[in-house]
Amino acid sequence: MAAGRRCPRTRAARRSDAGQADSFTWPDARTPNPRRIIVDMIEECARHADLLREAVDGLVGEDAPA
């Protein structure tokens, strides 16, 4: 296939999926909350950034530099 060309099935699948949100449920019938997922990802990134900061400046926790 030439570069930039796609299979007709791929294009058809993309058109049929357009505008439809993916659905997912856990076995106990709960569905994920996208807002909660994003908040969890932000919190996890903040934890990693804090670990990097602690490694750089040597201070642990939220204490201000002396």
mmJSON file of the N, C-alpha and C atoms, coordinates in Angstrom:
{"data_MODEL":{"atom_site":{
"group_PDB":["ATOM","ATOM","ATOM","ATOM","ATOM","ATOM","ATOM","ATOM","ATOM","ATOM","ATOM","ATOM","ATOM","ATOM","ATOM","ATOM","ATOM","ATOM","ATOM","ATOM","ATOM","ATOM","ATOM","ATOM","ATOM","ATOM","ATOM","ATOM","ATOM","ATOM","ATOM","ATOM","ATOM","ATOM","ATOM","ATOM","ATOM","ATOM","ATOM","ATOM","ATOM","ATOM","ATOM","ATOM","ATOM","ATOM","ATOM","ATOM","ATOM","ATOM","ATOM","ATOM","ATOM","ATOM","ATOM","ATOM","ATOM","ATOM","ATOM","ATOM","ATOM","ATOM","ATOM","ATOM","ATOM","ATOM","ATOM","ATOM","ATOM","ATOM","ATOM","ATOM","ATOM","ATOM","ATOM","ATOM","ATOM","ATOM","ATOM","ATOM","ATOM","ATOM","ATOM","ATOM","ATOM","ATOM","ATOM","ATOM","ATOM","ATOM","ATOM","ATOM","ATOM","ATOM","ATOM","ATOM","ATOM","ATOM","ATOM","ATOM","ATOM","ATOM","ATOM","ATOM","ATOM","ATOM","ATOM","ATOM","ATOM","ATOM","ATOM","ATOM","ATOM","ATOM","ATOM","ATOM","ATOM","ATOM","ATOM","ATOM","ATOM","ATOM","ATOM","ATOM","ATOM","ATOM","ATOM","ATOM","ATOM","ATOM","ATOM","ATOM","ATOM","ATOM","ATOM","ATOM","ATOM","ATOM","ATOM","ATOM","ATOM","ATOM","ATOM","ATOM","ATOM","ATOM","ATOM","ATOM","ATOM","ATOM","ATOM","ATOM","ATOM","ATOM","ATOM","ATOM","ATOM","ATOM","ATOM","ATOM","ATOM","ATOM","ATOM","ATOM","ATOM","ATOM","ATOM","ATOM","ATOM","ATOM","ATOM","ATOM","ATOM","ATOM","ATOM","ATOM","ATOM","ATOM","ATOM","ATOM","ATOM","ATOM","ATOM","ATOM","ATOM","ATOM","ATOM","ATOM","ATOM","ATOM","ATOM","ATOM","ATOM","ATOM","ATOM","ATOM","ATOM","ATOM"],
"id":[1,2,3,4,5,6,7,8,9,10,11,12,13,14,15,16,17,18,19,20,21,22,23,24,25,26,27,28,29,30,31,32,33,34,35,36,37,38,39,40,41,42,43,44,45,46,47,48,49,50,51,52,53,54,55,56,57,58,59,60,61,62,63,64,65,66,67,68,69,70,71,72,73,74,75,76,77,78,79,80,81,82,83,84,85,86,87,88,89,90,91,92,93,94,95,96,97,98,99,100,101,102,103,104,105,106,107,108,109,110,111,112,113,114,115,116,117,118,119,120,121,122,123,124,125,126,127,128,129,130,131,132,133,134,135,136,137,138,139,140,141,142,143,144,145,146,147,148,149,150,151,152,153,154,155,156,157,158,159,160,161,162,163,164,165,166,167,168,169,170,171,172,173,174,175,176,177,178,179,180,181,182,183,184,185,186,187,188,189,190,191,192,193,194,195,196,197,198],
"type_symbol":["N","C","C","N","C","C","N","C","C","N","C","C","N","C","C","N","C","C","N","C","C","N","C","C","N","C","C","N","C","C","N","C","C","N","C","C","N","C","C","N","C","C","N","C","C","N","C","C","N","C","C","N","C","C","N","C","C","N","C","C","N","C","C","N","C","C","N","C","C","N","C","C","N","C","C","N","C","C","N","C","C","N","C","C","N","C","C","N","C","C","N","C","C","N","C","C","N","C","C","N","C","C","N","C","C","N","C","C","N","C","C","N","C","C","N","C","C","N","C","C","N","C","C","N","C","C","N","C","C","N","C","C","N","C","C","N","C","C","N","C","C","N","C","C","N","C","C","N","C","C","N","C","C","N","C","C","N","C","C","N","C","C","N","C","C","N","C","C","N","C","C","N","C","C","N","C","C","N","C","C","N","C","C","N","C","C","N","C","C","N","C","C","N","C","C","N","C","C"],
"label_atom_id":["N","CA","C","N","CA","C","N","CA","C","N","CA","C","N","CA","C","N","CA","C","N","CA","C","N","CA","C","N","CA","C","N","CA","C","N","CA","C","N","CA","C","N","CA","C","N","CA","C","N","CA","C","N","CA","C","N","CA","C","N","CA","C","N","CA","C","N","CA","C","N","CA","C","N","CA","C","N","CA","C","N","CA","C","N","CA","C","N","CA","C","N","CA","C","N","CA","C","N","CA","C","N","CA","C","N","CA","C","N","CA","C","N","CA","C","N","CA","C","N","CA","C","N","CA","C","N","CA","C","N","CA","C","N","CA","C","N","CA","C","N","CA","C","N","CA","C","N","CA","C","N","CA","C","N","CA","C","N","CA","C","N","CA","C","N","CA","C","N","CA","C","N","CA","C","N","CA","C","N","CA","C","N","CA","C","N","CA","C","N","CA","C","N","CA","C","N","CA","C","N","CA","C","N","CA","C","N","CA","C","N","CA","C","N","CA","C","N","CA","C","N","CA","C","N","CA","C","N","CA","C"],
"label_alt_id":[null,null,null,null,null,null,null,null,null,null,null,null,null,null,null,null,null,null,null,null,null,null,null,null,null,null,null,null,null,null,null,null,null,null,null,null,null,null,null,null,null,null,null,null,null,null,null,null,null,null,null,null,null,null,null,null,null,null,null,null,null,null,null,null,null,null,null,null,null,null,null,null,null,null,null,null,null,null,null,null,null,null,null,null,null,null,null,null,null,null,null,null,null,null,null,null,null,null,null,null,null,null,null,null,null,null,null,null,null,null,null,null,null,null,null,null,null,null,null,null,null,null,null,null,null,null,null,null,null,null,null,null,null,null,null,null,null,null,null,null,null,null,null,null,null,null,null,null,null,null,null,null,null,null,null,null,null,null,null,null,null,null,null,null,null,null,null,null,null,null,null,null,null,null,null,null,null,null,null,null,null,null,null,null,null,null,null,null,null,null,null,null,null,null,null,null,null,null],
"label_comp_id":["MET","MET","MET","ALA","ALA","ALA","ALA","ALA","ALA","GLY","GLY","GLY","ARG","ARG","ARG","ARG","ARG","ARG","CYS","CYS","CYS","PRO","PRO","PRO","ARG","ARG","ARG","THR","THR","THR","ARG","ARG","ARG","ALA","ALA","ALA","ALA","ALA","ALA","ARG","ARG","ARG","ARG","ARG","ARG","SER","SER","SER","ASP","ASP","ASP","ALA","ALA","ALA","GLY","GLY","GLY","GLN","GLN","GLN","ALA","ALA","ALA","ASP","ASP","ASP","SER","SER","SER","PHE","PHE","PHE","THR","THR","THR","TRP","TRP","TRP","PRO","PRO","PRO","ASP","ASP","ASP","ALA","ALA","ALA","ARG","ARG","ARG","THR","THR","THR","PRO","PRO","PRO","ASN","ASN","ASN","PRO","PRO","PRO","ARG","ARG","ARG","ARG","ARG","ARG","ILE","ILE","ILE","ILE","ILE","ILE","VAL","VAL","VAL","ASP","ASP","ASP","MET","MET","MET","ILE","ILE","ILE","GLU","GLU","GLU","GLU","GLU","GLU","CYS","CYS","CYS","ALA","ALA","ALA","ARG","ARG","ARG","HIS","HIS","HIS","ALA","ALA","ALA","ASP","ASP","ASP","LEU","LEU","LEU","LEU","LEU","LEU","ARG","ARG","ARG","GLU","GLU","GLU","ALA","ALA","ALA","VAL","VAL","VAL","ASP","ASP","ASP","GLY","GLY","GLY","LEU","LEU","LEU","VAL","VAL","VAL","GLY","GLY","GLY","GLU","GLU","GLU","ASP","ASP","ASP","ALA","ALA","ALA","PRO","PRO","PRO","ALA","ALA","ALA"],
"label_asym_id":["A","A","A","A","A","A","A","A","A","A","A","A","A","A","A","A","A","A","A","A","A","A","A","A","A","A","A","A","A","A","A","A","A","A","A","A","A","A","A","A","A","A","A","A","A","A","A","A","A","A","A","A","A","A","A","A","A","A","A","A","A","A","A","A","A","A","A","A","A","A","A","A","A","A","A","A","A","A","A","A","A","A","A","A","A","A","A","A","A","A","A","A","A","A","A","A","A","A","A","A","A","A","A","A","A","A","A","A","A","A","A","A","A","A","A","A","A","A","A","A","A","A","A","A","A","A","A","A","A","A","A","A","A","A","A","A","A","A","A","A","A","A","A","A","A","A","A","A","A","A","A","A","A","A","A","A","A","A","A","A","A","A","A","A","A","A","A","A","A","A","A","A","A","A","A","A","A","A","A","A","A","A","A","A","A","A","A","A","A","A","A","A","A","A","A","A","A","A"],
"label_entity_id":["1","1","1","1","1","1","1","1","1","1","1","1","1","1","1","1","1","1","1","1","1","1","1","1","1","1","1","1","1","1","1","1","1","1","1","1","1","1","1","1","1","1","1","1","1","1","1","1","1","1","1","1","1","1","1","1","1","1","1","1","1","1","1","1","1","1","1","1","1","1","1","1","1","1","1","1","1","1","1","1","1","1","1","1","1","1","1","1","1","1","1","1","1","1","1","1","1","1","1","1","1","1","1","1","1","1","1","1","1","1","1","1","1","1","1","1","1","1","1","1","1","1","1","1","1","1","1","1","1","1","1","1","1","1","1","1","1","1","1","1","1","1","1","1","1","1","1","1","1","1","1","1","1","1","1","1","1","1","1","1","1","1","1","1","1","1","1","1","1","1","1","1","1","1","1","1","1","1","1","1","1","1","1","1","1","1","1","1","1","1","1","1","1","1","1","1","1","1"],
"label_seq_id":[1,1,1,2,2,2,3,3,3,4,4,4,5,5,5,6,6,6,7,7,7,8,8,8,9,9,9,10,10,10,11,11,11,12,12,12,13,13,13,14,14,14,15,15,15,16,16,16,17,17,17,18,18,18,19,19,19,20,20,20,21,21,21,22,22,22,23,23,23,24,24,24,25,25,25,26,26,26,27,27,27,28,28,28,29,29,29,30,30,30,31,31,31,32,32,32,33,33,33,34,34,34,35,35,35,36,36,36,37,37,37,38,38,38,39,39,39,40,40,40,41,41,41,42,42,42,43,43,43,44,44,44,45,45,45,46,46,46,47,47,47,48,48,48,49,49,49,50,50,50,51,51,51,52,52,52,53,53,53,54,54,54,55,55,55,56,56,56,57,57,57,58,58,58,59,59,59,60,60,60,61,61,61,62,62,62,63,63,63,64,64,64,65,65,65,66,66,66],
"pdbx_PDB_ins_code":[null,null,null,null,null,null,null,null,null,null,null,null,null,null,null,null,null,null,null,null,null,null,null,null,null,null,null,null,null,null,null,null,null,null,null,null,null,null,null,null,null,null,null,null,null,null,null,null,null,null,null,null,null,null,null,null,null,null,null,null,null,null,null,null,null,null,null,null,null,null,null,null,null,null,null,null,null,null,null,null,null,null,null,null,null,null,null,null,null,null,null,null,null,null,null,null,null,null,null,null,null,null,null,null,null,null,null,null,null,null,null,null,null,null,null,null,null,null,null,null,null,null,null,null,null,null,null,null,null,null,null,null,null,null,null,null,null,null,null,null,null,null,null,null,null,null,null,null,null,null,null,null,null,null,null,null,null,null,null,null,null,null,null,null,null,null,null,null,null,null,null,null,null,null,null,null,null,null,null,null,null,null,null,null,null,null,null,null,null,null,null,null,null,null,null,null,null,null],
"Cartn_x":[0.827,0.0,0.869,0.431,1.191,1.112,2.144,2.177,0.987,0.342,-0.77,-2.123,-2.126,-3.397,-3.757,-5.033,-5.484,-6.437,-6.549,-7.462,-8.897,-9.762,-11.154,-11.871,-11.523,-12.161,-11.783,-10.55,-10.109,-10.886,-11.025,-11.787,-13.238,-13.841,-15.234,-15.396,-14.452,-14.525,-14.387,-13.502,-13.314,-14.589,-15.241,-16.485,-17.582,-17.675,-18.748,-18.526,-17.253,-16.962,-17.026,-17.025,-17.023,-18.273,-18.079,-19.214,-19.711,-19.136,-19.558,-18.484,-18.884,-17.942,-17.715,-16.493,-16.217,-16.909,-17.43,-18.083,-17.305,-17.227,-16.498,-17.176,-17.324,-17.824,-16.966,-16.765,-16.086,-17.06,-16.563,-17.453,-18.592,-18.398,-19.476,-20.411,-20.369,-21.279,-20.991,-19.882,-19.527,-18.909,-19.097,-18.455,-17.453,-16.34,-15.339,-15.824,-15.399,-15.729,-14.526,-14.669,-13.516,-12.884,-13.679,-13.134,-12.236,-12.677,-11.897,-10.591,-10.644,-9.444,-8.426,-8.88,-7.976,-7.379,-8.203,-7.703,-6.658,-6.904,-5.928,-4.616,-4.694,-3.477,-2.692,-3.386,-2.717,-2.037,-2.743,-2.157,-0.916,-0.972,0.177,1.374,1.113,2.195,2.797,1.954,2.448,3.342,2.971,3.808,5.185,5.212,6.502,7.328,6.674,7.392,7.953,7.201,7.678,8.886,8.87,10.02,11.258,11.08,12.207,12.724,11.811,12.223,13.005,12.524,13.227,14.625,14.749,16.059,17.015,16.483,17.329,17.735,16.755,17.103,17.33,17.041,17.332,16.331,15.36,14.342,13.208,12.69,11.615,10.331,9.237,7.943,7.721,6.899,6.515,7.234,8.324,9.053,9.693,9.656,10.313,11.818,12.613,14.057,14.482,15.451,15.885,16.89],
"Cartn_y":[-1.189,0.0,1.248,2.249,3.496,4.212,4.999,5.75,6.704,6.763,7.684,7.088,5.929,5.296,4.291,4.166,3.231,2.208,1.134,0.07,0.591,0.223,0.69,0.28,-0.889,-1.302,-0.376,0.105,1.023,2.335,2.858,4.106,3.909,2.786,2.527,2.397,1.723,1.577,2.93,3.769,5.085,5.922,5.84,6.586,6.066,4.752,4.202,4.492,4.627,4.909,6.4,7.248,8.698,9.097,9.854,10.331,9.345,8.176,7.192,7.07,7.226,7.084,5.602,5.25,3.876,3.59,2.394,2.042,0.898,0.958,-0.051,-0.18,-1.384,-1.617,-2.692,-2.549,-3.574,-4.721,-5.892,-7.038,-6.759,-5.827,-5.521,-4.432,-4.142,-3.229,-1.754,-1.421,-0.009,0.483,1.764,2.353,3.407,3.54,4.523,5.951,6.826,8.236,8.943,9.486,10.109,11.23,12.006,13.085,12.514,11.442,10.825,10.251,9.651,9.097,10.202,11.334,12.458,13.007,13.16,13.659,12.7,11.401,10.419,10.512,10.711,10.838,12.088,13.197,14.438,14.251,13.61,13.374,12.486,11.469,10.569,11.306,12.155,12.953,13.9,14.479,15.38,14.631,13.392,12.592,12.352,12.026,11.787,13.068,14.187,15.464,15.796,15.483,15.747,14.878,13.617,12.751,13.283,13.781,14.367,15.609,16.448,17.657,17.298,16.296,15.87,15.355,14.657,14.136,15.262,16.349,17.459,18.341,18.765,19.733,19.099,17.813,17.117,17.348,18.224,18.452,17.471,16.994,16.012,16.682,16.388,16.938,18.337,19.091,20.427,21.545,21.19,22.215,23.212,24.466,25.518,25.442,25.814,25.795,26.748,26.33,27.149,28.188],
"Cartn_z":[0.0,0.0,0.0,-0.67,-0.725,0.61,0.889,2.148,2.206,3.34,3.533,3.165,2.505,2.158,3.226,3.472,4.495,3.893,4.58,4.199,4.252,3.298,3.334,4.616,5.162,6.416,7.56,7.584,8.629,8.535,7.312,7.139,7.549,7.168,7.521,9.024,9.665,11.123,11.804,11.282,11.872,11.723,10.561,10.35,11.264,11.433,12.253,13.734,14.163,15.566,15.882,14.879,15.119,15.881,16.93,17.718,18.75,18.81,19.802,20.869,22.097,23.205,23.478,23.803,24.185,25.507,25.636,26.895,27.536,28.835,29.596,30.938,31.409,32.765,33.413,34.71,35.465,35.716,36.131,36.349,37.334,38.262,39.217,38.693,37.387,36.675,36.914,37.584,37.728,36.431,36.138,34.966,35.437,34.736,35.159,34.933,35.813,35.713,35.082,33.86,33.194,34.02,34.72,35.555,36.641,37.286,38.354,37.809,36.624,36.01,35.75,35.217,34.926,36.208,37.248,38.537,39.101,39.011,39.497,38.733,37.427,36.619,37.003,37.24,37.646,38.999,39.945,41.265,41.17,40.326,40.184,39.579,38.588,37.997,39.033,39.892,40.929,41.921,42.25,43.157,42.554,41.268,40.61,40.549,40.274,40.229,41.608,42.671,44.025,44.351,43.91,44.14,43.419,42.209,41.482,42.196,42.671,43.385,44.636,45.38,46.589,46.254,45.139,44.74,44.375,43.83,43.396,44.563,45.379,46.435,47.801,47.955,49.197,50.304,50.1,51.127,50.955,52.088,52.069,52.561,51.91,52.336,51.805,52.544,52.099,52.867,53.564,54.331,53.391,53.785,53.0,53.235,52.234,52.416,53.544,54.327,55.466,55.061],
"occupancy":[1.0,1.0,1.0,1.0,1.0,1.0,1.0,1.0,1.0,1.0,1.0,1.0,1.0,1.0,1.0,1.0,1.0,1.0,1.0,1.0,1.0,1.0,1.0,1.0,1.0,1.0,1.0,1.0,1.0,1.0,1.0,1.0,1.0,1.0,1.0,1.0,1.0,1.0,1.0,1.0,1.0,1.0,1.0,1.0,1.0,1.0,1.0,1.0,1.0,1.0,1.0,1.0,1.0,1.0,1.0,1.0,1.0,1.0,1.0,1.0,1.0,1.0,1.0,1.0,1.0,1.0,1.0,1.0,1.0,1.0,1.0,1.0,1.0,1.0,1.0,1.0,1.0,1.0,1.0,1.0,1.0,1.0,1.0,1.0,1.0,1.0,1.0,1.0,1.0,1.0,1.0,1.0,1.0,1.0,1.0,1.0,1.0,1.0,1.0,1.0,1.0,1.0,1.0,1.0,1.0,1.0,1.0,1.0,1.0,1.0,1.0,1.0,1.0,1.0,1.0,1.0,1.0,1.0,1.0,1.0,1.0,1.0,1.0,1.0,1.0,1.0,1.0,1.0,1.0,1.0,1.0,1.0,1.0,1.0,1.0,1.0,1.0,1.0,1.0,1.0,1.0,1.0,1.0,1.0,1.0,1.0,1.0,1.0,1.0,1.0,1.0,1.0,1.0,1.0,1.0,1.0,1.0,1.0,1.0,1.0,1.0,1.0,1.0,1.0,1.0,1.0,1.0,1.0,1.0,1.0,1.0,1.0,1.0,1.0,1.0,1.0,1.0,1.0,1.0,1.0,1.0,1.0,1.0,1.0,1.0,1.0,1.0,1.0,1.0,1.0,1.0,1.0,1.0,1.0,1.0,1.0,1.0,1.0],
"B_iso_or_equiv":[0.0,0.0,0.0,0.0,0.0,0.0,0.0,0.0,0.0,0.0,0.0,0.0,0.0,0.0,0.0,0.0,0.0,0.0,0.0,0.0,0.0,0.0,0.0,0.0,0.0,0.0,0.0,0.0,0.0,0.0,0.0,0.0,0.0,0.0,0.0,0.0,0.0,0.0,0.0,0.0,0.0,0.0,0.0,0.0,0.0,0.0,0.0,0.0,0.0,0.0,0.0,0.0,0.0,0.0,0.0,0.0,0.0,0.0,0.0,0.0,0.0,0.0,0.0,0.0,0.0,0.0,0.0,0.0,0.0,0.0,0.0,0.0,0.0,0.0,0.0,0.0,0.0,0.0,0.0,0.0,0.0,0.0,0.0,0.0,0.0,0.0,0.0,0.0,0.0,0.0,0.0,0.0,0.0,0.0,0.0,0.0,0.0,0.0,0.0,0.0,0.0,0.0,0.0,0.0,0.0,0.0,0.0,0.0,0.0,0.0,0.0,0.0,0.0,0.0,0.0,0.0,0.0,0.0,0.0,0.0,0.0,0.0,0.0,0.0,0.0,0.0,0.0,0.0,0.0,0.0,0.0,0.0,0.0,0.0,0.0,0.0,0.0,0.0,0.0,0.0,0.0,0.0,0.0,0.0,0.0,0.0,0.0,0.0,0.0,0.0,0.0,0.0,0.0,0.0,0.0,0.0,0.0,0.0,0.0,0.0,0.0,0.0,0.0,0.0,0.0,0.0,0.0,0.0,0.0,0.0,0.0,0.0,0.0,0.0,0.0,0.0,0.0,0.0,0.0,0.0,0.0,0.0,0.0,0.0,0.0,0.0,0.0,0.0,0.0,0.0,0.0,0.0,0.0,0.0,0.0,0.0,0.0,0.0],
"pdbx_formal_charge":[null,null,null,null,null,null,null,null,null,null,null,null,null,null,null,null,null,null,null,null,null,null,null,null,null,null,null,null,null,null,null,null,null,null,null,null,null,null,null,null,null,null,null,null,null,null,null,null,null,null,null,null,null,null,null,null,null,null,null,null,null,null,null,null,null,null,null,null,null,null,null,null,null,null,null,null,null,null,null,null,null,null,null,null,null,null,null,null,null,null,null,null,null,null,null,null,null,null,null,null,null,null,null,null,null,null,null,null,null,null,null,null,null,null,null,null,null,null,null,null,null,null,null,null,null,null,null,null,null,null,null,null,null,null,null,null,null,null,null,null,null,null,null,null,null,null,null,null,null,null,null,null,null,null,null,null,null,null,null,null,null,null,null,null,null,null,null,null,null,null,null,null,null,null,null,null,null,null,null,null,null,null,null,null,null,null,null,null,null,null,null,null,null,null,null,null,null,null],
"auth_seq_id":[1,1,1,2,2,2,3,3,3,4,4,4,5,5,5,6,6,6,7,7,7,8,8,8,9,9,9,10,10,10,11,11,11,12,12,12,13,13,13,14,14,14,15,15,15,16,16,16,17,17,17,18,18,18,19,19,19,20,20,20,21,21,21,22,22,22,23,23,23,24,24,24,25,25,25,26,26,26,27,27,27,28,28,28,29,29,29,30,30,30,31,31,31,32,32,32,33,33,33,34,34,34,35,35,35,36,36,36,37,37,37,38,38,38,39,39,39,40,40,40,41,41,41,42,42,42,43,43,43,44,44,44,45,45,45,46,46,46,47,47,47,48,48,48,49,49,49,50,50,50,51,51,51,52,52,52,53,53,53,54,54,54,55,55,55,56,56,56,57,57,57,58,58,58,59,59,59,60,60,60,61,61,61,62,62,62,63,63,63,64,64,64,65,65,65,66,66,66],
"auth_comp_id":["MET","MET","MET","ALA","ALA","ALA","ALA","ALA","ALA","GLY","GLY","GLY","ARG","ARG","ARG","ARG","ARG","ARG","CYS","CYS","CYS","PRO","PRO","PRO","ARG","ARG","ARG","THR","THR","THR","ARG","ARG","ARG","ALA","ALA","ALA","ALA","ALA","ALA","ARG","ARG","ARG","ARG","ARG","ARG","SER","SER","SER","ASP","ASP","ASP","ALA","ALA","ALA","GLY","GLY","GLY","GLN","GLN","GLN","ALA","ALA","ALA","ASP","ASP","ASP","SER","SER","SER","PHE","PHE","PHE","THR","THR","THR","TRP","TRP","TRP","PRO","PRO","PRO","ASP","ASP","ASP","ALA","ALA","ALA","ARG","ARG","ARG","THR","THR","THR","PRO","PRO","PRO","ASN","ASN","ASN","PRO","PRO","PRO","ARG","ARG","ARG","ARG","ARG","ARG","ILE","ILE","ILE","ILE","ILE","ILE","VAL","VAL","VAL","ASP","ASP","ASP","MET","MET","MET","ILE","ILE","ILE","GLU","GLU","GLU","GLU","GLU","GLU","CYS","CYS","CYS","ALA","ALA","ALA","ARG","ARG","ARG","HIS","HIS","HIS","ALA","ALA","ALA","ASP","ASP","ASP","LEU","LEU","LEU","LEU","LEU","LEU","ARG","ARG","ARG","GLU","GLU","GLU","ALA","ALA","ALA","VAL","VAL","VAL","ASP","ASP","ASP","GLY","GLY","GLY","LEU","LEU","LEU","VAL","VAL","VAL","GLY","GLY","GLY","GLU","GLU","GLU","ASP","ASP","ASP","ALA","ALA","ALA","PRO","PRO","PRO","ALA","ALA","ALA"],
"auth_asym_id":["A","A","A","A","A","A","A","A","A","A","A","A","A","A","A","A","A","A","A","A","A","A","A","A","A","A","A","A","A","A","A","A","A","A","A","A","A","A","A","A","A","A","A","A","A","A","A","A","A","A","A","A","A","A","A","A","A","A","A","A","A","A","A","A","A","A","A","A","A","A","A","A","A","A","A","A","A","A","A","A","A","A","A","A","A","A","A","A","A","A","A","A","A","A","A","A","A","A","A","A","A","A","A","A","A","A","A","A","A","A","A","A","A","A","A","A","A","A","A","A","A","A","A","A","A","A","A","A","A","A","A","A","A","A","A","A","A","A","A","A","A","A","A","A","A","A","A","A","A","A","A","A","A","A","A","A","A","A","A","A","A","A","A","A","A","A","A","A","A","A","A","A","A","A","A","A","A","A","A","A","A","A","A","A","A","A","A","A","A","A","A","A","A","A","A","A","A","A"],
"auth_atom_id":["N","CA","C","N","CA","C","N","CA","C","N","CA","C","N","CA","C","N","CA","C","N","CA","C","N","CA","C","N","CA","C","N","CA","C","N","CA","C","N","CA","C","N","CA","C","N","CA","C","N","CA","C","N","CA","C","N","CA","C","N","CA","C","N","CA","C","N","CA","C","N","CA","C","N","CA","C","N","CA","C","N","CA","C","N","CA","C","N","CA","C","N","CA","C","N","CA","C","N","CA","C","N","CA","C","N","CA","C","N","CA","C","N","CA","C","N","CA","C","N","CA","C","N","CA","C","N","CA","C","N","CA","C","N","CA","C","N","CA","C","N","CA","C","N","CA","C","N","CA","C","N","CA","C","N","CA","C","N","CA","C","N","CA","C","N","CA","C","N","CA","C","N","CA","C","N","CA","C","N","CA","C","N","CA","C","N","CA","C","N","CA","C","N","CA","C","N","CA","C","N","CA","C","N","CA","C","N","CA","C","N","CA","C","N","CA","C","N","CA","C","N","CA","C","N","CA","C","N","CA","C"],
"pdbx_PDB_model_num":[1,1,1,1,1,1,1,1,1,1,1,1,1,1,1,1,1,1,1,1,1,1,1,1,1,1,1,1,1,1,1,1,1,1,1,1,1,1,1,1,1,1,1,1,1,1,1,1,1,1,1,1,1,1,1,1,1,1,1,1,1,1,1,1,1,1,1,1,1,1,1,1,1,1,1,1,1,1,1,1,1,1,1,1,1,1,1,1,1,1,1,1,1,1,1,1,1,1,1,1,1,1,1,1,1,1,1,1,1,1,1,1,1,1,1,1,1,1,1,1,1,1,1,1,1,1,1,1,1,1,1,1,1,1,1,1,1,1,1,1,1,1,1,1,1,1,1,1,1,1,1,1,1,1,1,1,1,1,1,1,1,1,1,1,1,1,1,1,1,1,1,1,1,1,1,1,1,1,1,1,1,1,1,1,1,1,1,1,1,1,1,1,1,1,1,1,1,1]
}}}
